[in-house]
Amino acid sequence: MRPCVYDSHRRREKALFPCGLRIMSRSFLASAVVGSLLSGCSAAPKPGSSEELAERQSTFEKVDANHDGHISWDEFRVGVTAILEKENSWRAAGFRTMFPGQQQSILRSNFDKMDTGHKGYLVFSEWKDE
């Protein structure tokens, strides 16, 4: 009996991701989503350069909807999701294939990691790839 296409696809995934695609993609995306967002393009400028700082500032301002210098959880969730919906990268495409609950969980995890003071909002100095 010939295996179905789904079975051969699953075997190929296991070969590529021996620890399990679901676990790998979730943990990898959790760390890569914000990095992808902050880099702004496929040819990201050198970390610490004035170009990188300007891109981070521009992205921060886009996400800070009310322009108060702080990014609340709601601004983060809405802003980052909107940017990832428009972004044309494999990381963003992977994020878009997730269920909304998974997306929320990943965004919340990134927000909590970045909010070092546990204030419930982000300031520009916390807006960086972890």
C-alpha positions, 0 to 999 in steps of 0.5 A, spaced: 500 500 500 502 506 498 503 512 503 498 518 502 502 524 501 500 527 508 504 521 511 510 522 506 510 530 508 510 528 516 516 524 515 520 529 511 518 534 517 521 529 522 527 529 518 528 536 518 525 537 525 527 531 529 525 535 535 518 536 532 515 541 528 510 544 532 515 545 538 520 547 534 516 552 530 513 555 536 519 556 540 523 559 534 517 563 532 517 566 539 524 568 539 524 570 532 517 574 531 520 580 534 527 580 531 523 579 524 519 585 526 525 590 529 530 588 523 525 591 518 528 588 512 531 582 510 538 586 509 538 588 517 543 594 518 549 592 523 546 592 530 548 598 534 549 602 528 545 609 527 541 606 521 539 600 526 537 605 531 533 609 526 529 603 524 527 601 531 525 608 533 521 608 526 517 601 528 516 603 535 513 610 533 508 606 528 506 601 534 505 606 539 498 608 536 497 614 541 504 617 541 505 617 548 512 614 548 509 607 551 507 601 548 501 598 552 500 591 551 494 592 546 498 597 542 503 591 542 498 586 540 495 590 534 501 594 532 505 587 531 500 583 528 498 589 523 506 589 521 506 581 521 500 581 516 504 585 511 511 583 512 513 578 506 518 573 510 518 566 512 517 568 519 511 572 518 508 567 514 509 562 519 506 566 524 500 568 520 499 560 519 498 559 527 491 559 530 489 566 534 490 563 541 497 561 539 499 568 536 496 571 542 501 567 546 507 568 542 506 576 542 504 576 550 511 572 551 515 577 547 511 583 550 513 580 557 520 578 556 521 585 553 517 589 559 523 588 564 520 592 569 514 589 569 510 595 568 505 593 563 508 597 557 514 598 553 519 604 553 523 605 547 530 602 551 526 596 552 524 595 544 529 591 542 530 584 539 531 579 545 
